[in-house]
Every structure is written in structure tokens, then in C-alpha cells.
Amino acid sequence: MDPLRSLSDSVSALVERVSPAVGHVRVLHEGRARLGGGSAVVVDEAGHALTNSHVVRGATGVEVELGEGGTHLADVLGDDPFTDLALLRLPGGSTHAGLPLGDSNRLRVGAIVLAVGSPFGLTRTVTLGIVSALGRTLVSPKGRAIEGVIQTDALLNPGNSGGPLIDLDGAVIGINTAIHAAGQGLCFAVPSNTARFVIDEVGRHGRVRRAFLGVTAEEVTLPTGLVSRHGLTSARAVAISAVESGSPAAQAGLLKGDVIVRLAGQSIATMSDLHRLLVGEVIGRRVELDVLRGGSWRSIRVAPVELSARP
């Protein structure tokens, strides 16, 4: 078969499969005459859906029109502006088709992806692109850095916010969140592993409890020799680019340039891994942070504080 026709048929079949789970979000805010808008994606048969925090924050009413048909009033179960994610619940439970969350840690630059959403209210618009880069940093609506973000050239426009970034298996590997207004093809999505962490926290606590270390960091790839010498399971890690004065990290002796490879015995390959482990359970506890400093292994004890309780 003609390879281009085969690709076209595969993409069309994928779009047909995922579109029913993608919704157009309409948002009512008190005192505003016009409705706000965005996109959402149902992620399980219980009717839970993900969108962006900036789409629904402060809303007095949220309505989701699904691709499978039907419009539903949605409850906002939790809103996390630090990752620009929000969790909704639609009525009807298992009557909704949901898409699985993929493993964003397995993404590779160059992978083909689809973005589905409602730019300018044009429901279930599909764009095709590739993963352009991994580990980018964006500023959240709260002014905090969202790290480990996926960059793609699958075009996004206002209204795509909260819609899914889909891999070729039909799994959600990101939640589309932003564009670079001055560029073309510079679009960004919050990784699915970060979304999974937010869903779990909201489900258990009604909010995201977040531990604070006091570092700015970025994802790096380690030299093969260093990986082999220290018996690491991944060549990816997280390097500290700045340490906030007076923070738990500074008090523990962490330095700019330290490469974090493990926290509390768990491997750290991406920023999503670090955020997933910096949760309520480690607040106020002295946990072991394993870092590489100048190629040498160091284990440092650090006691994170709750983000909302920091000085």
C-alpha cells in the first residue's frame, strides 16, 4: 500500500477513536457577559475529565459538550494553578468514553502527536505534528515555573487550552496549555505523568499538597560513562540551576549544578518524577536526596516544607 495513504488512513482512524472523549468547555464567570471557553478530555469511565486551570478558575458554572454527543454540567473537583491543570467530573459515569493516560516519560523527540480541541469554538479540530522538545519550562498562572513541559509543533490556538495531546496509540500524553504568541509552531503541553499526579492528589485530598525544596531545575542527559559508573537506570536526570536563599535546599547544602538522581529511594529522570514525589507525605520529613556533584555521588538529607506554608 502507498505509505502516505496508509499514514492518512491510520491518522483518520485514530481521530475517529479519540474524538468522542474530547469536549468543548464553556465557562460562566459572575459579572462577565461573555462565556469563556476551552477544551477538555475525559480520562476514565467514571466521567473524570482534565482541562486547564486557567480555563475554569473562578467559574460559577462549567459546561462540557462532548464529541460523543450531549452537553453536561461539570463539577470542578480540584484546580491546581501551579501546573495549570483542573479535574472535572461529568454526570453519567460509565456512559462516557474515556482515553487512557500514557507514560510521558517514554516520549521521544520526533514522535508524531495529535492535538484535539476547540480553537475559537471550532469543536474537535485536529492538528498533527511532532514532539519538538522535552523538559521545557513555562510560567504558570500563579507565576510558578511548570517544568518538564512538552514542546510540539502540532498547532494550537486560543480555545485549544485543556485539550489532549495524543500519541499514535490513542493515549493522552499531555494536556495542551500554551502557545508562544510571537512564534509559529511553538506550542506546549503539561505531561500526562504530571496530570496523573494531580488527579491522584485531588482524588485523595481535594487539592494538591505540594512540598517545597527551593530549587529551580532542568532536565539533562548524563554521559554514558557516568550512568554506567554509578549503575543508574536512566541517562536522564534533573540538574539544579538555582537554589533559593534560606530554602530547605539551601539549608541542606544543595548547590547549583548538583544533578538529582534519586529522592527517598525513587529514581528521578524527569521534572514530572520530582513533582510526583514532592507531595504531602514528605512535608516536614527528612528525606534522602541522592545527587551527582562533579561526577561524584552524594547523599544529602533535606526536609521539604509545604509550599503554602513557606516564609
Secondary structure as a PSIPRED ss2 file (coil, helix, strand):
# PSIPRED VFORMAT (PSIPRED V4.0)

   1 M C   1.000  0.000  0.000
   2 D C   1.000  0.000  0.000
   3 P H   0.000  1.000  0.000
   4 L H   0.000  1.000  0.000
   5 R H   0.000  1.000  0.000
   6 S H   0.000  1.000  0.000
   7 L H   0.000  1.000  0.000
   8 S H   0.000  1.000  0.000
   9 D H   0.000  1.000  0.000
  10 S H   0.000  1.000  0.000
  11 V H   0.000  1.000  0.000
  12 S H   0.000  1.000  0.000
  13 A H   0.000  1.000  0.000
  14 L H   0.000  1.000  0.000
  15 V H   0.000  1.000  0.000
  16 E H   0.000  1.000  0.000
  17 R H   0.000  1.000  0.000
  18 V H   0.000  1.000  0.000
  19 S H   0.000  1.000  0.000
  20 P H   0.000  1.000  0.000
  21 A H   0.000  1.000  0.000
  22 V E   0.000  0.000  1.000
  23 G E   0.000  0.000  1.000
  24 H E   0.000  0.000  1.000
  25 V E   0.000  0.000  1.000
  26 R E   0.000  0.000  1.000
  27 V E   0.000  0.000  1.000
  28 L E   0.000  0.000  1.000
  29 H C   1.000  0.000  0.000
  30 E C   1.000  0.000  0.000
  31 G C   1.000  0.000  0.000
  32 R C   1.000  0.000  0.000
  33 A C   1.000  0.000  0.000
  34 R C   1.000  0.000  0.000
  35 L C   1.000  0.000  0.000
  36 G E   0.000  0.000  1.000
  37 G E   0.000  0.000  1.000
  38 G E   0.000  0.000  1.000
  39 S E   0.000  0.000  1.000
  40 A E   0.000  0.000  1.000
  41 V E   0.000  0.000  1.000
  42 V E   0.000  0.000  1.000
  43 V C   1.000  0.000  0.000
  44 D C   1.000  0.000  0.000
  45 E C   1.000  0.000  0.000
  46 A C   1.000  0.000  0.000
  47 G C   1.000  0.000  0.000
  48 H E   0.000  0.000  1.000
  49 A E   0.000  0.000  1.000
  50 L E   0.000  0.000  1.000
  51 T E   0.000  0.000  1.000
  52 N C   1.000  0.000  0.000
  53 S H   0.000  1.000  0.000
  54 H H   0.000  1.000  0.000
  55 V H   0.000  1.000  0.000
  56 V H   0.000  1.000  0.000
  57 R C   1.000  0.000  0.000
  58 G C   1.000  0.000  0.000
  59 A C   1.000  0.000  0.000
  60 T C   1.000  0.000  0.000
  61 G E   0.000  0.000  1.000
  62 V E   0.000  0.000  1.000
  63 E E   0.000  0.000  1.000
  64 V E   0.000  0.000  1.000
  65 E E   0.000  0.000  1.000
  66 L E   0.000  0.000  1.000
  67 G C   1.000  0.000  0.000
  68 E C   1.000  0.000  0.000
  69 G C   1.000  0.000  0.000
  70 G C   1.000  0.000  0.000
  71 T E   0.000  0.000  1.000
  72 H E   0.000  0.000  1.000
  73 L E   0.000  0.000  1.000
  74 A C   1.000  0.000  0.000
  75 D E   0.000  0.000  1.000
  76 V E   0.000  0.000  1.000
  77 L E   0.000  0.000  1.000
  78 G E   0.000  0.000  1.000
  79 D E   0.000  0.000  1.000
  80 D E   0.000  0.000  1.000
  81 P C   1.000  0.000  0.000
  82 F C   1.000  0.000  0.000
  83 T C   1.000  0.000  0.000
  84 D C   1.000  0.000  0.000
  85 L E   0.000  0.000  1.000
  86 A E   0.000  0.000  1.000
  87 L E   0.000  0.000  1.000
  88 L E   0.000  0.000  1.000
  89 R E   0.000  0.000  1.000
  90 L C   1.000  0.000  0.000
  91 P C   1.000  0.000  0.000
  92 G C   1.000  0.000  0.000
  93 G H   0.000  1.000  0.000
  94 S H   0.000  1.000  0.000
  95 T H   0.000  1.000  0.000
  96 H C   1.000  0.000  0.000
  97 A C   1.000  0.000  0.000
  98 G C   1.000  0.000  0.000
  99 L C   1.000  0.000  0.000
 100 P C   1.000  0.000  0.000
 101 L E   0.000  0.000  1.000
 102 G C   1.000  0.000  0.000
 103 D C   1.000  0.000  0.000
 104 S H   0.000  1.000  0.000
 105 N H   0.000  1.000  0.000
 106 R H   0.000  1.000  0.000
 107 L C   1.000  0.000  0.000
 108 R C   1.000  0.000  0.000
 109 V C   1.000  0.000  0.000
 110 G C   1.000  0.000  0.000
 111 A C   1.000  0.000  0.000
 112 I E   0.000  0.000  1.000
 113 V E   0.000  0.000  1.000
 114 L E   0.000  0.000  1.000
 115 A E   0.000  0.000  1.000
 116 V E   0.000  0.000  1.000
 117 G E   0.000  0.000  1.000
 118 S C   1.000  0.000  0.000
 119 P H   0.000  1.000  0.000
 120 F H   0.000  1.000  0.000
 121 G H   0.000  1.000  0.000
 122 L C   1.000  0.000  0.000
 123 T C   1.000  0.000  0.000
 124 R C   1.000  0.000  0.000
 125 T E   0.000  0.000  1.000
 126 V E   0.000  0.000  1.000
 127 T E   0.000  0.000  1.000
 128 L E   0.000  0.000  1.000
 129 G E   0.000  0.000  1.000
 130 I E   0.000  0.000  1.000
 131 V E   0.000  0.000  1.000
 132 S E   0.000  0.000  1.000
 133 A E   0.000  0.000  1.000
 134 L E   0.000  0.000  1.000
 135 G E   0.000  0.000  1.000
 136 R E   0.000  0.000  1.000
 137 T E   0.000  0.000  1.000
 138 L E   0.000  0.000  1.000
 139 V E   0.000  0.000  1.000
 140 S C   1.000  0.000  0.000
 141 P C   1.000  0.000  0.000
 142 K C   1.000  0.000  0.000
 143 G C   1.000  0.000  0.000
 144 R C   1.000  0.000  0.000
 145 A E   0.000  0.000  1.000
 146 I E   0.000  0.000  1.000
 147 E E   0.000  0.000  1.000
 148 G E   0.000  0.000  1.000
 149 V E   0.000  0.000  1.000
 150 I E   0.000  0.000  1.000
 151 Q E   0.000  0.000  1.000
 152 T E   0.000  0.000  1.000
 153 D C   1.000  0.000  0.000
 154 A C   1.000  0.000  0.000
 155 L C   1.000  0.000  0.000
 156 L C   1.000  0.000  0.000
 157 N C   1.000  0.000  0.000
 158 P C   1.000  0.000  0.000
 159 G C   1.000  0.000  0.000
 160 N C   1.000  0.000  0.000
 161 S C   1.000  0.000  0.000
 162 G C   1.000  0.000  0.000
 163 G C   1.000  0.000  0.000
 164 P E   0.000  0.000  1.000
 165 L E   0.000  0.000  1.000
 166 I E   0.000  0.000  1.000
 167 D C   1.000  0.000  0.000
 168 L C   1.000  0.000  0.000
 169 D C   1.000  0.000  0.000
 170 G C   1.000  0.000  0.000
 171 A C   1.000  0.000  0.000
 172 V E   0.000  0.000  1.000
 173 I E   0.000  0.000  1.000
 174 G E   0.000  0.000  1.000
 175 I E   0.000  0.000  1.000
 176 N E   0.000  0.000  1.000
 177 T E   0.000  0.000  1.000
 178 A E   0.000  0.000  1.000
 179 I E   0.000  0.000  1.000
 180 H C   1.000  0.000  0.000
 181 A C   1.000  0.000  0.000
 182 A C   1.000  0.000  0.000
 183 G C   1.000  0.000  0.000
 184 Q C   1.000  0.000  0.000
 185 G C   1.000  0.000  0.000
 186 L C   1.000  0.000  0.000
 187 C E   0.000  0.000  1.000
 188 F E   0.000  0.000  1.000
 189 A E   0.000  0.000  1.000
 190 V E   0.000  0.000  1.000
 191 P E   0.000  0.000  1.000
 192 S H   0.000  1.000  0.000
 193 N H   0.000  1.000  0.000
 194 T H   0.000  1.000  0.000
 195 A H   0.000  1.000  0.000
 196 R H   0.000  1.000  0.000
 197 F H   0.000  1.000  0.000
 198 V H   0.000  1.000  0.000
 199 I H   0.000  1.000  0.000
 200 D H   0.000  1.000  0.000
 201 E H   0.000  1.000  0.000
 202 V H   0.000  1.000  0.000
 203 G H   0.000  1.000  0.000
 204 R H   0.000  1.000  0.000
 205 H H   0.000  1.000  0.000
 206 G C   1.000  0.000  0.000
 207 R C   1.000  0.000  0.000
 208 V C   1.000  0.000  0.000
 209 R C   1.000  0.000  0.000
 210 R E   0.000  0.000  1.000
 211 A E   0.000  0.000  1.000
 212 F E   0.000  0.000  1.000
 213 L C   1.000  0.000  0.000
 214 G C   1.000  0.000  0.000
 215 V E   0.000  0.000  1.000
 216 T E   0.000  0.000  1.000
 217 A E   0.000  0.000  1.000
 218 E E   0.000  0.000  1.000
 219 E E   0.000  0.000  1.000
 220 V E   0.000  0.000  1.000
 221 T E   0.000  0.000  1.000
 222 L C   1.000  0.000  0.000
 223 P C   1.000  0.000  0.000
 224 T H   0.000  1.000  0.000
 225 G H   0.000  1.000  0.000
 226 L H   0.000  1.000  0.000
 227 V H   0.000  1.000  0.000
 228 S H   0.000  1.000  0.000
 229 R H   0.000  1.000  0.000
 230 H C   1.000  0.000  0.000
 231 G C   1.000  0.000  0.000
 232 L C   1.000  0.000  0.000
 233 T C   1.000  0.000  0.000
 234 S C   1.000  0.000  0.000
 235 A C   1.000  0.000  0.000
 236 R E   0.000  0.000  1.000
 237 A E   0.000  0.000  1.000
 238 V E   0.000  0.000  1.000
 239 A E   0.000  0.000  1.000
 240 I E   0.000  0.000  1.000
 241 S E   0.000  0.000  1.000
 242 A E   0.000  0.000  1.000
 243 V E   0.000  0.000  1.000
 244 E C   1.000  0.000  0.000
 245 S C   1.000  0.000  0.000
 246 G C   1.000  0.000  0.000
 247 S C   1.000  0.000  0.000
 248 P H   0.000  1.000  0.000
 249 A H   0.000  1.000  0.000
 250 A H   0.000  1.000  0.000
 251 Q H   0.000  1.000  0.000
 252 A H   0.000  1.000  0.000
 253 G C   1.000  0.000  0.000
 254 L C   1.000  0.000  0.000
 255 L C   1.000  0.000  0.000
 256 K C   1.000  0.000  0.000
 257 G C   1.000  0.000  0.000
 258 D C   1.000  0.000  0.000
 259 V E   0.000  0.000  1.000
 260 I E   0.000  0.000  1.000
 261 V E   0.000  0.000  1.000
 262 R E   0.000  0.000  1.000
 263 L E   0.000  0.000  1.000
 264 A C   1.000  0.000  0.000
 265 G C   1.000  0.000  0.000
 266 Q E   0.000  0.000  1.000
 267 S E   0.000  0.000  1.000
 268 I C   1.000  0.000  0.000
 269 A C   1.000  0.000  0.000
 270 T C   1.000  0.000  0.000
 271 M H   0.000  1.000  0.000
 272 S H   0.000  1.000  0.000
 273 D H   0.000  1.000  0.000
 274 L H   0.000  1.000  0.000
 275 H H   0.000  1.000  0.000
 276 R H   0.000  1.000  0.000
 277 L H   0.000  1.000  0.000
 278 L C   1.000  0.000  0.000
 279 V E   0.000  0.000  1.000
 280 G H   0.000  1.000  0.000
 281 E H   0.000  1.000  0.000
 282 V H   0.000  1.000  0.000
 283 I C   1.000  0.000  0.000
 284 G C   1.000  0.000  0.000
 285 R C   1.000  0.000  0.000
 286 R C   1.000  0.000  0.000
 287 V E   0.000  0.000  1.000
 288 E E   0.000  0.000  1.000
 289 L E   0.000  0.000  1.000
 290 D E   0.000  0.000  1.000
 291 V E   0.000  0.000  1.000
 292 L E   0.000  0.000  1.000
 293 R E   0.000  0.000  1.000
 294 G C   1.000  0.000  0.000
 295 G C   1.000  0.000  0.000
 296 S E   0.000  0.000  1.000
 297 W E   0.000  0.000  1.000
 298 R E   0.000  0.000  1.000
 299 S E   0.000  0.000  1.000
 300 I E   0.000  0.000  1.000
 301 R E   0.000  0.000  1.000
 302 V E   0.000  0.000  1.000
 303 A C   1.000  0.000  0.000
 304 P C   1.000  0.000  0.000
 305 V E   0.000  0.000  1.000
 306 E E   0.000  0.000  1.000
 307 L H   0.000  1.000  0.000
 308 S H   0.000  1.000  0.000
 309 A H   0.000  1.000  0.000
 310 R C   1.000  0.000  0.000
 311 P C   1.000  0.000  0.000
